[in-house]
Amino acid sequence: MQIFTKRCHDAHLPVAGFSIPVGNLDPEGVAALIAADWAGVDAVSYHAYWAMQGPVSDWTTYRYRHWYEQTGGHMPPVIITEAGRDTVEQEGGAGLPGWKVQGISPERYYAEWQAFDWQLQADANKLVTWHGKQWPLVLGATGFCLRGTPMWANYELSPLSAWFARDSVIGGTPVSIQWTLGFADYARGYPDIGGPIEGLQYDGQGNAWQHSDKGLLFWHKAANKVYWFPNSPKA
């Protein structure tokens, strides 16, 4: 890993290393990485999953907190490169891959994501020292997954995407239009948004959204703006 990190740094590329699975590392593994100076990586990538208990466990979902205590904060910052519900055996998830087969509603799952976000915001107030700078312990997290192949269909976050867009419009492109008919209005000036794959939907706060085969169109009532969230390009 040290050789790979050096080659990336020689090319002026930062490295997030290891993609550590949920519930790892143990203290011995952390000690080995400390001895190796964490292979010189710029950040540690970690997978934070949970099951029937929700996102509450310091031992499975937030194992990096133990690394923080063990290192006294002298470690790379953490990027959570995968997160969500999975087959976490310690929490009753054995044989139940993904939230859609774990007996919960989209509303319940989104509430868990809100709780997860609160935990991450609290962790962001903890600082680590790495490469001569101070960083938040957690730089960010990515949910698994927005859309996927049939193999990952039970993990898909697409039923929650409008709520995510409503509560965080970061990354959306604001557009100045009058919202009346959803895609019918938007498509006049932006024909590359594709065709709608569902009807216009609303939530309890008056926000509205509609999915197309190319992304999500969302009207944020409080901001009085329309946002376009294109799907991520396929690899």
N, C-alpha and C positions, 0 to 999 in steps of 0.2 A: 504494500500500500504506500509506503514511503516513496518508492520509485515513481509510482503513478502520480502521487501528489506533487513531487518535484517537477515532473514533466508538465503537468498542468500549470504550475506556478511559473515555469520558464516561458510558457505561452500566455502568461498573464490571465489565467483562468482560475477562479476560486473553486475550492473543492468542498463539497458536503459528503462526508464519509460514512460508510458502514451499513446504512439502512437497517438499523438494529431492530429485530422483531419485538413484538409486544412482550413485556415481562422480562426482558433481558437488559442490561448485563447484570451478572452477579458481582459482588465486591471483588472477587478474584479477577474477573474479566476487566473491570475498571482499573484495577491495579496494574494489569498488563498494559493497558492503553496509556496509563499515566507514565509507566516506565518507557514506553515508546513515544512519549510526547504526542500522543493521539495521532501519530503518523503525520503530524504537521498539517492536518486538515483545517479548513477555515470554519467549518460547522459540522455538527454531528446530526445525521439524519436518523430519525426514530419513528417507528410505527406505533401509534397509540390507539388501541382498540378496547372495547368493553362489551358486555353482554347484559344479562338480566338485571344487574344491579345499577346500571347506568354508569356514567363517567365519574366514578367516585374513588377508585382504588389507587393509592399511591404505589402499590406493588405491581399492578398491571398497566393501567393507563398512564400513570405519571412516574414511571420508574426513574426517569431522569432526575427527579428530585433527590433520590438517594445518591446519584452521582454528584450532584451539587454539594450535598453535605459531606460526602467522602473526599471531595477535592478541595473543599473550602472555597469554592467558586473559581478556582484556577482551572478552567476547562473551556473548550470551544462552546459557543452558543448552540442551541438545539433548534433544528428545523423538523417539524413533524410532517413527514412526507406522505403518510397515510394515516387516516383516523376514521373511526366509526364503530358500528357493531360488527362482531365477528364471533367465531367459535372459541370464545375464551372459556376454557373448561372450568376454571376456578369460579366462574360466575354463572354456571348453568347453561353455557352456550354450546356445549359439545354436540356435534352433529347438526347444528343449526347455522349454516353459513349465510350470514347477512340478515339485516333487520326485517326484511319482508317475510321471513319464515320464523320470526321470533315472537309473533303474536302481538305486535304493537301497531298503532296507527301512525300515519305521517305526522299528525299533530304531536303525538307523544315523542316521536323521534326528533322532531325539530326542537321541542322543549329540552331534550337531552343535549342537543347541539348548543343551545343557548347556555346551559349549565357548563358545558365543556369550555365555551368561550370565556365565561366568567373565571374559570380556573386558570386559563391561559393568561388572561389579563393580570391576574394576581401574580402569576409566575414571571410575567414580564417586568415586574417591579424588582425582582431579584437580579442582581448584576453579576456577570462573570468577567474575568479578566483573561484576555487571550490576544496573542500577537501584539502586546503592548497597548491594547485598547480595552475599554469597558463596553460590554454588550448586554442587552436583556438576555436573561436565561433562555427564553423562548422567542424566536424571531417570527414564527408563524406556523400555520398548520394547513394541510390540504385534506379535504374529505375524500374518502374512497367510496364510490366513484360517481361522477355526474351521469355518464352513460357508459355502457360497456358492451362487451360481447355477451352472448347468452350465458356463458360460464359465470359472469359476474352480475347477472340481472337482479339477483336478490339484494345486492348492495347499492343499486342505483339511487342517487340522490335527486333525480329529476323531479319526483313528486314534491320535493321541498324547495326547488330552485326559486320559485317566485317569492317565498318567504325570505330566503337568503338575500335575494335582490332587494326586497323591501327594506330590510334592516341594515343593509350595507350596499350603497350604490357605488362604492369604489370599483373602478374598472369598467363601468358602463359608460357609453357614449351619450351625453345629453343631446336632445334634439328639440328644437323649438317648433312645435306643431300644436294644433288644437286637437285634443283627444275626444273623439266621438265614436268612431267605428273601429278602433283598433287597427288591424292590418290594412283595412281599406283606406284609411287616412295615410298611414305611414308609407305604404307602398307607392303612393303617388310620387314622392320625392326620393324614395330609396328602394328601387326595384330589386336589389340584390338580397333582400332579406328572406327570400323563399316564400313558400306557401304555408298558411296556417295548418296545424295538425290538431287543433282543438279550438273550441269556442272561447270567446272572451270570458274571463273569470274575475271575480272580485273577492276581497276579504272584508273583515268586519270594520276596517278603517277607511274603506272607500278606495283603496288602491286597486289597480286593475292590471291584468297581464294576459298574455297570449303567447303560446309557443308556435314556432314554425319549424320546418325541417332544417333550418340554419341557425336557430338561436331563440332567444327570449326577448320579447318586447314587453316593457314594464312601465306603468305610469305610477310615479310616486306622488301621491296626492299632497302630502305636507310640503314637498318641495315644488309642486306644480310643474314637474318635468317628466318627460318621457325618456327612458333609457333603453338602449339596445345592447344586449349581451350576446355576441355571436358565439356559436359553438367553437370549442377548441379545434384547431385543424388536426386531422388524422395523421398519425405518423406514417 
